[in-house]
Amino acid sequence: MSDVKTKGELHLRVTGHTTDWKLLLVDDPPNEDEMASWMQEGMVARIRVAEQGSNEPYTLLVNFSLVVAARLVPAVAGDRGVHF
């Protein structure tokens, strides 16, 4: 079985942490307006994610009231220029 195909990465900076959480998104990523709204309203959002090397995606509940910064990174398709 092959790895789950991800549609992008969501990097979250959470209150009290000095490093970002990197989430591999399985479903279509939220847009910037959606995330801004979630942060302003302090919403808890369901996000489908996968761990690197895993075949089993799962739903993660994220409390956006604790998120102080968010960055979306689109998925890269095709050759990444790495050759062995």
VOPAGU-2260 file (C-alpha; in pm, 1 decimal, decimal comma):
REM VOPAGU-2260
SITE   aa  ch    i         X         Y         Z
SITE  MET   A    0       0,0       0,0       0,0
SITE  SER   A    1     127,7     349,5     -77,6
SITE  ASP   A    2     130,9     654,5     144,2
SITE  VAL   A    3    -178,6     872,8     166,0
SITE  LYS   A    4    -167,7    1159,9     -84,6
SITE  THR   A    5    -169,9    1493,9      94,7
SITE  LYS   A    6    -313,7    1813,9     -48,5
SITE  GLY   A    7     -91,0    2051,8     142,6
SITE  GLU   A    8      54,8    2138,1     478,7
SITE  LEU   A    9     -86,4    2355,2     753,5
SITE  HIS   A   10     170,5    2507,4     987,9
SITE  LEU   A   11      24,5    2634,4    1317,2
SITE  ARG   A   12     193,1    2837,8    1589,8
SITE  VAL   A   13      14,2    2771,4    1917,3
SITE  THR   A   14      18,0    2992,0    2227,1
SITE  GLY   A   15     299,4    2892,5    2462,7
SITE  HIS   A   16     498,5    2694,5    2202,5
SITE  THR   A   17     809,8    2812,4    2022,0
SITE  THR   A   18     781,3    2570,9    1729,6
SITE  ASP   A   19     508,1    2517,8    1472,6
SITE  TRP   A   20     282,7    2216,6    1436,4
SITE  LYS   A   21     307,1    2078,1    1082,5
SITE  LEU   A   22     -13,8    1906,1     973,6
SITE  LEU   A   23     -27,4    1708,7     647,5
SITE  LEU   A   24    -372,7    1780,3     504,2
SITE  VAL   A   25    -568,5    1498,2     341,4
SITE  ASP   A   26    -873,5    1702,9     235,3
SITE  ASP   A   27    -876,2    2035,3      51,6
SITE  PRO   A   28    -701,7    2293,3     269,4
SITE  PRO   A   29    -900,1    2573,2     430,9
SITE  ASN   A   30    -850,6    2916,5     279,1
SITE  GLU   A   31    -699,5    3212,8     463,3
SITE  ASP   A   32   -1039,5    3373,7     528,0
SITE  GLU   A   33   -1172,8    3054,5     688,0
SITE  MET   A   34    -870,6    3025,4     916,4
SITE  ALA   A   35    -886,8    3394,4    1011,0
SITE  SER   A   36   -1253,8    3351,4    1100,6
SITE  TRP   A   37   -1179,1    3039,4    1308,3
SITE  MET   A   38    -905,4    3225,5    1497,6
SITE  GLN   A   39   -1122,4    3535,8    1559,0
SITE  GLU   A   40   -1419,3    3327,3    1675,7
SITE  GLY   A   41   -1209,1    3079,8    1875,3
SITE  MET   A   42   -1360,1    2784,2    1690,1
SITE  VAL   A   43   -1268,8    2419,0    1712,5
SITE  ALA   A   44   -1226,0    2283,4    1358,5
SITE  ARG   A   45   -1213,3    1925,1    1233,1
SITE  ILE   A   46    -915,1    1877,3    1003,3
SITE  ARG   A   47    -833,1    1554,2     816,3
SITE  VAL   A   48    -461,4    1482,4     845,7
SITE  ALA   A   49    -210,7    1202,5     797,3
SITE  GLU   A   50     125,3    1129,6     951,0
SITE  GLN   A   51     423,5    1103,0     720,2
SITE  GLY   A   52     462,9     742,2     603,4
SITE  SER   A   53     114,2     644,6     722,3
SITE  ASN   A   54    -169,2     486,6     524,6
SITE  GLU   A   55    -437,9     587,7     773,5
SITE  PRO   A   56    -565,0     946,5     775,0
SITE  TYR   A   57    -754,1    1066,3    1081,3
SITE  THR   A   58    -953,5    1365,4    1201,5
SITE  LEU   A   59    -778,9    1608,5    1433,6
SITE  LEU   A   60    -977,4    1865,3    1634,3
SITE  VAL   A   61    -787,6    2194,7    1645,9
SITE  ASN   A   62    -880,5    2471,5    1890,8
SITE  PHE   A   63    -812,4    2782,7    1684,4
SITE  SER   A   64    -853,3    3010,9    1987,6
SITE  LEU   A   65    -500,5    2897,2    2082,9
SITE  VAL   A   66    -351,1    2953,4    1735,1
SITE  VAL   A   67    -153,0    3277,4    1700,8
SITE  ALA   A   68     -21,1    3219,4    1346,7
SITE  ALA   A   69    -113,7    2989,7    1058,2
SITE  ARG   A   70      51,5    2926,5     722,5
SITE  LEU   A   71     -66,7    2711,1     432,7
SITE  VAL   A   72     186,1    2536,2     210,3
SITE  PRO   A   73      46,8    2386,1    -111,3
SITE  ALA   A   74     127,4    2026,5    -201,2
SITE  VAL   A   75     410,1    1979,6    -448,2
SITE  ALA   A   76     334,1    1740,3    -732,6
SITE  GLY   A   77     583,2    1563,6    -953,5
SITE  ASP   A   78     961,6    1560,8    -948,9
SITE  ARG   A   79    1113,9    1744,5    -653,6
SITE  GLY   A   80    1458,9    1738,6    -810,0
SITE  VAL   A   81    1593,8    1467,8    -579,0
SITE  HIS   A   82    1787,5    1195,0    -757,9
SITE  PHE   A   83    1989,1     900,3    -625,5
